[in-house]
C-alpha cells in the first residue's frame, strides 16, 4: 500500500490523501489495498471532525462517504460483519443530519444488501422496502427509488415469490423508462429473470435482448453491455443453444478483458464459458477457464461467494477427472468460505449439496447428513428451486443405495417435479428422469421405467441438436449415453411385441451420430461467397496449423488454449455466415425395416450393443431379425478382448492365453447367433464399443475361424452403411494411386509393381515424389488408393493423428477432411490405422472417420502392426483379386484364404493375417 506524506497538524489533508490513493487502487481493481487506504483515512477524518467542530457540517458527509466506500468494499469481499458496521455508521451519520433523507434510504438499502447474502432474506426485504418508502415521500422522488424497488424484487425472486418480484420490477421499469435508459434496461433484464423462473425462456430472451439493444445504444463496450451479453448467453444456455450462448459469453469476455482483465467481471465470464464447455463434455477446456477464474477471484475477492462458486465448479471438474482428493479440497474450501460469510445462505446449501453428492461413494450416512442440512436451508426460502432438486436427486440415490426404494422413489419424483417445471428440456430433467427410471426398474415397474428412459432419450436428442458445432455435439452425446443404454437393455429384457425392433432403432440412434453429421455435411456446398468469408476460411486453416505446431510442443500450455479458443470463435462465425450451412439437416437413424432393405440375400448383419446396463446383439437379414441378450457383461468382454489382443499389439504371436480368450469371446459373441451364422455367406458387423478393436474373422466357429465361412466387413452403424452405399459416385480418372516412402515399410516395395499391374492411368508416388502436396493433388482421381506410410496415432487428440510423407511432412486427420476422394477403397497397409480412442456413442475416432468424409466408400486398415513380409504378400493378393473384379470385402477374404493356404506356417496364427479389416461398403 502506498503511503502519502503525512502532516500531523492537518488530519483532514491526511484523510483526503489516503482516500485519493484508495480511489486509484479501486480503479486498478486492487481492492484489498484500497481497503487499507480507506481504513487509514477514517481515523484521520474522525480526528479532523473532533478538532474542527465549526466545520462539522462539511466534515460529516466526508466521513459518511468513507464508511460508505468501505462498506461496499467489504461487501464485495464478503466481509459482511465489517460491511454492516461501516454501513451502520454511515446510516447513523445520515440520520443525524436528516432522518428522512435520500442518504438514509441509501444506507438502509445497503444494509439490506448485507442481510441478503447471509440468507436473511426477510430482513433484507424489510430494509429494501423501508428505503423505497423513505424516498417515495420526498419531492421530487430521487432517481434511486426504482433501484430500491428492484432490490426488493430480487429478494422476492430469491424467495420464489415470482408474482411479487415481477410487479416490483415492472414498477421500477415504469419509472426508469422516463428518466434513465440504462436503469430501464436493467429492469427489463430483471423481468427476464422472473420469466426464466416461470419457464418462459422465449419471453425471457426477448427481454434480455431488448435490454442488450438499449445498453449497446448507450455504450457498446460498457460493463453494462457485457452484463446483458451474459444474460442473453444464460437464457440460451438454459435452452440448450450452447454455441450461441458461447458467442455471447465471449462477447462479454472481450469487453471485460479490455476494460479490466483482472476483474471479478472477467472471472465471471470465464466461469460462464467453463459452464458451456462442461455441458459439452469438454472438460479440459472447462478446467482451463475455471482455473483462470479462480486465480482472479483469489487475488481480487479472496473470501467471497464468487470464489466459492468457482471452487464448486472446479471441484466438480476435478471429480469428473477422477481426482477425488482435489475435488474434496475444492468443495471444502467453498463451504468454509460460504459458512464463514453466512452459514444459512443458499451458497452454503449449494456447497453442502456438493459435498453430499461427493460422499455418496464413500460414506452414505455423511452424504445424507450433508444433503439434509442443505435441504433444510433451501426449505426456509426456496424449497422448489433447481438447486433443491439436485439435493432431492442425491437423496434418491442415497436411499436406493440403502435399499429403501420407496424413499428413493419419493425423492426422485420430487426432484423431477421441480426440474420439469423449471426447465423441462434440460440436462437436469434428463438426469432426474434416468434416476427415476433406474428406481422403477429396481421395483420391477418396467413400463414406468421405459417411459422415463424414453423421455430422457428425447431430451438428449434435443440437447444434442442445439449443442452447436460437431465436436460439441459429439462430446455432449458421449456424456449422455445412459438413457439410450438403459432403454435398450430394458426393451431387450422385456421382449414384448415390437420391443426388439424398437431397441434396435434406439441403439442406432446412439451410434456414430457425429460421423453421420459429417457425412450429411459433405453433401452440402460449403464455399465462400465473398472476400470476408474467404478470409474466415483462411483464418480457420491458419489456426488449425498453429494448433498442430503447439500440439507438438506442449498441448497443455496456455497459448494452446488461447489459439483453441480463437479457432472456436472462427468456427462459430463460419457456421453462422457461410450460406451452405443453412441447408444442413439432421440425418435420421435407420430403423429395422430400413436396415433390412440394405441387405442382400445371404447377408447377415450383426449389431452389437455393449453397455453397463447389459449387452445384446441383433441378427438381421433381409427377411428376419432377432435380438439376443449377451451374457458375461461389458467388463468381462473388455477383459477378454485385452487378453485376446495383448500379444498382437506387442508384435508377438499368440499363446495359450490368447487362444483361450478367443474361444471364450466366440462363445459370448457368436454362440447366441449360431443358427444365423450357419446360413450366412456374407457378414456385416456393427461392433459397438471396444468390439471395434476385434477382428471377428479370427474367432473360432464350428470347425475353423469365422473368416473361413463368410466374407466379413465392418461398419460403425447401419445408418452409416446406408449413407455410404447411397452416395452418388463420381467417375475416377485412374485405377490406382499408391504411396510408398521407404523400403523398410510394409508393402512399400510392392507399390510400384502393383501400380504397373493395374496398367494405364495407375500412379505410384515413391520416395522423393511421395510428398504431402503431390498426394493431395492426385488423391481425388483414382478408384483405389494405397498408402504404405508411417502412421502416428494420438489417442488424446485424434484430429492430430497423422500419416507421414517425404521430407518429414505429415497429413493430419483434420487435413484429411479436406481431401476430395473418388476411391472405392483406400488401403492403409503400414501401420495400425484402425486404432484410436473409442468415444461413447461414436466408436473409433480417427483416420477412418476423416477418410469416409473425404469420399472413400470403404477402407482396408490394420488393427495392430503386422510384419513386413506377410503384409506384402497379402496386399499383392488383395489387389490381384480387386483387379479381377471382386468386391473389396471379397477380395480381402480371398487374399487371406490364399496366403494361408500357400504359406501355412507364416499365417498359422491370426497375428499375421487377421489384423487387416475392411470398414464401410463391402
Long-range contacts (C-beta under 8 A, 24 or more apart in sequence): 1-25, 1-33, 1-36, 1-37, 2-37, 11-44, 11-45, 11-47, 11-48, 11-51, 12-44, 12-45, 12-48, 12-52, 12-59, 14-41, 14-44, 15-41, 15-42, 15-44, 15-45, 15-48, 15-62, 15-66, 16-41, 16-62, 18-44, 19-66, 19-69, 22-69, 26-69, 26-73, 29-260, 29-262, 29-263, 29-264, 29-300, 31-73, 31-76, 31-77, 31-300, 31-301, 32-77, 32-302, 34-73, 35-70, 35-73, 35-74, 35-77, 38-66, 38-69, 38-70, 38-73, 39-70, 41-66, 42-66, 42-67, 42-70, 60-93, 60-96, 60-97, 61-93, 61-97, 63-93, 64-90, 64-93, 64-94, 64-103, 67-93, 68-106, 68-107, 68-110, 71-107, 71-110, 72-110, 75-110, 75-113, 75-114, 75-117, 76-264, 76-301, 76-304, 77-301, 77-302, 77-303, 77-304, 78-117, 78-301, 78-303, 78-304, 78-305, 78-337, 78-341, 79-303, 80-114, 80-117, 80-118, 80-341, 80-342, 83-114, 84-111, 84-114, 87-111, 87-114, 100-134, 100-137, 100-138, 101-134, 102-134, 102-135, 102-138, 102-142, 102-144, 104-134, 105-130, 105-131, 105-132, 105-134, 105-135, 105-142, 105-144, 105-148, 106-131, 106-144, 108-134, 109-144, 109-147, 109-148, 109-151, 112-151, 112-155, 113-151, 116-154, 116-155, 116-158, 117-305, 117-341, 117-342, 117-345, 117-347, 118-341, 118-342, 118-344, 118-345, 119-342, 119-343, 119-344, 119-345, 119-346, 119-348, 119-377, 119-380, 119-381, 120-342, 120-344, 121-155, 121-158, 121-159, 121-381, 124-155, 125-152, 125-155, 125-156, 125-159, 128-152, 128-155, 141-175, 143-179, 143-180, 143-183, 145-175, 146-171, 146-172, 146-173, 146-175, 146-176, 146-180, 146-183, 146-187, 147-172, 147-183, 149-175, 150-186, 150-187, 150-190, 153-190, 154-190, 157-190, 157-193, 157-194, 157-197, 158-346, 158-381, 158-382, 159-381, 159-382, 160-197, 160-381, 160-382, 160-383, 160-384, 160-385, 162-194, 162-197, 162-198, 165-190, 165-194, 166-191, 166-194, 169-194, 181-214, 181-217, 181-218, 182-214, 182-215, 182-218, 182-224, 184-214, 185-210, 185-211, 185-212, 185-214, 185-215, 185-218, 185-224, 185-228, 186-211, 186-224, 188-214, 189-227, 189-228, 189-231, 192-231, 192-235, 193-231, 196-234, 196-235, 196-238, 197-422, 199-421, 199-422, 199-423, 199-424, 201-235, 201-238, 201-239, 201-423, 204-235, 205-232, 205-235, 205-236, 205-239, 208-232, 208-234, 208-235, 221-255, 221-258, 221-259, 222-255, 223-255, 223-256, 223-259, 223-265, 225-255, 226-251, 226-252, 226-255, 226-256, 226-265, 226-269, 227-252, 227-265, 229-255, 230-268, 230-269, 230-272, 233-272, 234-272, 237-272, 237-275, 237-276, 237-279, 238-423, 238-426, 239-425, 239-466, 240-425, 240-426, 240-462, 240-463, 240-466, 240-467, 241-466, 241-468, 242-276, 242-279, 242-280, 242-466, 242-467, 242-468, 242-472, 242-476, 243-467, 243-468, 243-469, 243-472, 243-572, 243-575, 244-468, 245-276, 246-273, 246-276, 246-468, 246-568, 246-572, 247-569, 247-572, 249-273, 249-276, 250-565, 250-569, 262-296, 262-299, 262-300, 263-296, 263-300, 264-296, 264-297, 264-300, 264-301, 264-306, 266-296, 267-292, 267-293, 267-294, 267-296, 267-297, 267-300, 267-306, 267-310, 268-293, 268-306, 270-296, 271-309, 271-310, 271-313, 274-313, 274-317, 275-313, 278-313, 278-316, 278-317, 279-427, 279-467, 279-476, 280-467, 280-468, 280-471, 280-472, 280-475, 280-476, 281-475, 281-476, 281-478, 281-479, 282-471, 282-472, 282-475, 283-317, 283-320, 283-321, 285-561, 285-564, 285-565, 286-313, 286-317, 287-314, 287-317, 287-318, 287-321, 288-558, 288-561, 290-314, 290-317, 303-337, 303-340, 303-341, 304-337, 304-341, 305-337, 305-338, 305-341, 305-345, 305-347, 307-334, 307-337, 308-333, 308-334, 308-335, 308-337, 308-338, 308-347, 308-351, 309-334, 309-347, 309-350, 311-337, 312-350, 312-351, 312-354, 315-354, 315-358, 316-354, 319-358, 324-358, 327-358, 328-358, 331-355, 331-358, 344-377, 344-380, 345-377, 346-377, 346-378, 346-381, 346-382, 346-385, 346-387, 348-377, 349-373, 349-374, 349-375, 349-377, 349-378, 349-387, 349-391, 350-374, 350-387, 352-377, 353-387, 353-390, 353-391, 353-394, 356-391, 356-394, 356-398, 357-390, 357-394, 360-394, 360-397, 360-398, 360-401, 364-398, 364-401, 364-402, 367-394, 367-398, 368-395, 368-398, 371-395, 371-398, 384-418, 384-421, 385-418, 386-418, 386-419, 386-422, 386-423, 386-428, 388-418, 389-414, 389-415, 389-416, 389-418, 389-419, 389-422, 389-428, 389-432, 390-415, 390-428, 392-418, 393-431, 393-432, 393-435, 396-435, 396-436, 396-439, 397-435, 400-438, 400-439, 400-442, 405-439, 405-442, 405-443, 408-439, 409-436, 409-439, 409-440, 409-443, 412-436, 412-439, 425-459, 425-462, 425-463, 426-459, 427-459, 427-463, 427-480, 429-459, 430-456, 430-459, 430-460, 430-463, 430-480, 430-483, 433-459, 433-483, 434-482, 434-483, 434-486, 437-483, 437-486, 438-486, 441-486, 441-490, 446-490, 446-493, 446-494, 449-486, 449-490, 450-487, 450-490, 450-491, 450-494, 453-483, 453-486, 453-487, 453-490, 454-487, 456-482, 456-483, 456-486, 456-487, 457-483, 457-484, 457-487, 457-506, 457-509, 459-483, 460-484, 461-509, 464-513, 465-586, 468-572, 468-575, 469-568, 469-571, 469-572, 469-575, 470-514, 470-517, 470-518, 470-521, 473-513, 473-514, 473-517, 474-513, 474-514, 474-839, 474-841, 474-842, 477-513, 477-514, 477-841, 477-842, 478-839, 478-840, 478-841, 478-842, 479-840, 481-510, 481-611, 481-840, 481-841, 482-613, 484-509, 484-510, 484-841, 485-510, 485-609, 485-611, 485-612, 485-613, 485-614, 486-613, 488-609, 488-611, 488-613, 488-614, 488-616, 489-611, 489-613, 489-614, 489-616, 490-613, 492-614, 492-616, 492-627, 492-629, 493-614, 493-629, 495-627, 500-618, 500-625, 500-626, 500-627, 501-591, 501-592, 501-625, 503-616, 503-618, 503-627, 504-591, 504-592, 504-595, 504-607, 504-618, 504-620, 504-625, 504-627, 505-589, 505-590, 505-591, 505-592, 507-607, 507-609, 507-616, 507-618, 508-589, 508-590, 508-591, 508-595, 508-607, 508-717, 508-718, 508-719, 509-589, 510-841, 511-589, 511-686, 511-688, 511-716, 511-717, 511-719, 511-720, 511-841, 511-842, 511-843, 512-716, 512-717, 512-719, 512-720, 512-841, 512-842, 512-843, 513-589, 513-841, 513-842, 514-842, 514-849, 515-716, 515-717, 515-720, 515-842, 515-849, 515-852, 515-853, 516-587, 516-589, 516-717, 516-719, 516-720, 516-723, 517-586, 517-587, 518-817, 518-849, 518-852, 518-853, 519-587, 519-720, 519-723, 519-724, 519-852, 519-853, 520-584, 520-585, 520-586, 520-587, 520-723, 521-584, 522-853, 522-855, 524-580, 524-581, 524-583, 524-584, 525-580, 526-578, 526-580, 526-581, 527-578, 527-580, 528-578, 529-578, 529-579, 532-577, 533-574, 533-577, 533-578, 536-570, 536-573, 536-574, 536-577, 536-578, 537-574, 539-570, 540-567, 540-570, 540-571, 540-574, 543-567, 543-570, 544-814, 544-815, 548-800, 548-812, 548-814, 551-797, 551-800, 555-796, 555-797, 587-719, 587-723, 589-717, 589-719, 590-718, 590-719, 590-722, 592-618, 592-620, 592-625, 594-722, 595-620, 595-718, 595-722, 596-620, 596-621, 596-622, 596-623, 596-625, 597-622, 598-718, 598-721, 598-722, 598-725, 599-684, 600-682, 602-679, 602-680, 602-681, 602-682, 603-680, 603-681, 603-682, 603-683, 603-684, 604-673, 604-676, 604-677, 604-679, 604-680, 604-682, 604-683, 604-684, 604-710, 605-683, 605-684, 605-685, 605-686, 605-718, 606-673, 606-676, 606-683, 606-684, 606-685, 606-686, 607-686, 607-688, 607-718, 608-669, 608-685, 608-686, 608-687, 608-688, 608-689, 608-691, 609-688, 610-634, 610-637, 610-688, 610-689, 610-690, 610-691, 611-689, 617-669, 617-672, 617-673, 619-673, 619-676, 621-676, 621-680, 624-676, 626-673, 626-676, 628-672, 628-673, 629-672, 630-668, 630-669, 630-672, 631-668, 632-668, 634-689, 636-668, 637-665, 637-668, 637-669, 637-690, 637-691, 638-690, 640-664, 640-665, 640-668, 641-665, 641-690, 641-691, 641-693, 641-694, 644-694, 645-693, 645-694, 645-863, 645-864, 647-911, 648-863, 648-864, 648-910, 648-911, 648-915, 649-832, 649-864, 651-864, 651-865, 651-867, 652-911, 653-909, 653-911, 654-909, 654-910, 654-911, 662-698, 662-699, 662-700, 662-910, 663-700, 665-694, 665-699, 666-699, 666-700, 666-701, 666-706, 669-696, 669-699, 670-696, 670-699, 670-701, 670-706, 674-701, 677-701, 677-706, 677-709, 677-710, 678-702, 680-709, 680-710, 681-710, 681-711, 682-710, 682-711, 682-713, 682-889, 682-922, 683-710, 683-711, 683-712, 683-713, 684-713, 684-714, 684-715, 684-721, 684-922, 685-712, 685-713, 685-714, 685-715, 686-714, 686-715, 686-716, 686-717, 686-718, 687-714, 687-843, 688-843, 689-838, 689-840, 689-843, 690-838, 692-716, 692-834, 692-838, 692-843, 692-844, 693-834, 693-835, 693-838, 693-863, 694-863, 695-863, 695-910, 695-914, 695-915, 695-917, 697-893, 697-896, 697-914, 697-917, 698-910, 698-914, 705-910, 705-914, 707-893, 707-896, 707-897, 707-914, 708-897, 711-889, 711-890, 711-893, 711-922, 712-889, 712-893, 712-917, 712-918, 713-858, 713-888, 713-889, 713-917, 713-918, 713-919, 713-920, 713-921, 713-922, 714-917, 714-918, 714-919, 715-919, 715-920, 716-842, 716-843, 716-844, 716-919, 720-852, 721-920, 721-921, 724-852, 724-857, 724-858, 724-920, 724-921, 725-921, 727-855, 727-857, 729-822, 729-824, 729-857, 730-822, 731-822, 732-781, 732-782, 732-783, 732-822, 732-823, 732-824, 733-761, 733-781, 733-782, 734-761, 734-762, 734-763, 734-781, 734-782, 734-783, 735-759, 735-761, 735-762, 735-782, 735-783, 735-784, 736-761, 736-762, 736-763, 736-782, 736-783, 736-784, 736-785, 736-786, 736-879, 737-762, 737-763, 737-764, 737-765, 737-775, 737-778, 737-779, 737-781, 737-782, 737-784, 737-785, 737-786, 738-762, 738-763, 738-764, 738-765, 738-766, 738-785, 738-786, 738-787, 738-788, 739-764, 739-765, 739-766, 739-770, 739-775, 739-785, 739-786, 739-787, 739-788, 739-789, 739-805, 740-764, 740-765, 740-766, 740-767, 740-770, 740-788, 740-789, 741-766, 741-767, 741-770, 741-788, 741-789, 741-790, 741-804, 741-805, 741-806, 742-767, 744-868, 745-788, 745-789, 745-790, 745-830, 745-868, 746-788, 746-829, 746-830, 746-866, 746-867, 746-868, 746-871, 746-872, 746-875, 747-786, 747-788, 747-829, 747-830, 747-868, 747-871, 747-872, 747-875, 748-788, 748-830, 749-872, 750-788, 750-872, 750-875, 750-876, 751-786, 751-788, 753-876, 754-786, 754-875, 754-876, 754-879, 757-879, 757-880, 757-883, 758-784, 758-879, 758-883, 767-806, 768-806, 769-806, 770-805, 770-806, 771-805, 771-806, 771-807, 771-809, 772-805, 772-806, 772-809, 772-810, 772-811, 775-805, 775-811, 776-811, 776-818, 776-819, 779-819, 779-820, 779-821, 779-823, 780-819, 780-820, 780-821, 780-822, 780-855, 781-822, 782-822, 782-823, 783-822, 783-823, 783-824, 784-823, 784-824, 784-825, 784-826, 784-827, 784-879, 784-882, 785-821, 785-823, 785-825, 785-826, 785-827, 785-856, 786-826, 786-827, 786-829, 786-875, 786-879, 787-826, 787-827, 787-828, 787-829, 787-830, 788-829, 788-830, 789-828, 789-830, 789-831, 790-830, 790-831, 791-828, 791-830, 791-831, 791-832, 791-833, 791-847, 793-831, 793-832, 793-833, 793-835, 793-836, 793-846, 795-836, 795-837, 796-837, 798-836, 798-837, 798-845, 798-846, 801-836, 801-846, 801-847, 803-828, 803-831, 803-833, 803-847, 813-846, 813-847, 813-849, 813-850, 814-850, 816-847, 816-850, 816-851, 816-853, 816-854, 817-850, 817-853, 817-854, 818-854, 819-850, 819-851, 819-854, 819-855, 820-854, 820-855, 821-851, 821-854, 821-855, 821-856, 822-855, 823-855, 823-856, 823-857, 824-857, 824-858, 824-888, 825-856, 825-857, 825-858, 825-859, 825-860, 825-882, 825-888, 825-918, 826-851, 826-856, 826-858, 826-859, 826-860, 827-859, 827-860, 827-875, 827-878, 828-859, 828-860, 828-861, 828-862, 829-860, 829-862, 829-871, 829-875, 829-916, 830-871, 831-862, 831-865, 832-862, 832-863, 832-864, 832-865, 832-915, 833-861, 833-862, 834-861, 834-862, 834-863, 834-917, 834-919, 835-863, 835-864, 848-919, 852-920, 856-920, 857-888, 857-920, 857-921, 858-888, 858-889, 858-918, 858-919, 858-920, 858-921, 858-922, 859-918, 859-919, 859-920, 860-888, 860-892, 860-916, 860-917, 860-918, 860-919, 861-916, 861-917, 861-919, 862-915, 862-916, 862-917, 863-914, 863-915, 863-916, 863-917, 864-911, 864-915, 865-915, 866-911, 866-912, 866-915, 866-916, 867-912, 869-906, 870-899, 870-906, 870-907, 870-912, 870-913, 873-899, 873-903, 873-906, 874-899, 874-913, 874-916, 887-922, 888-918, 888-921, 888-922, 889-918, 889-922, 890-922, 892-916, 892-917, 892-918
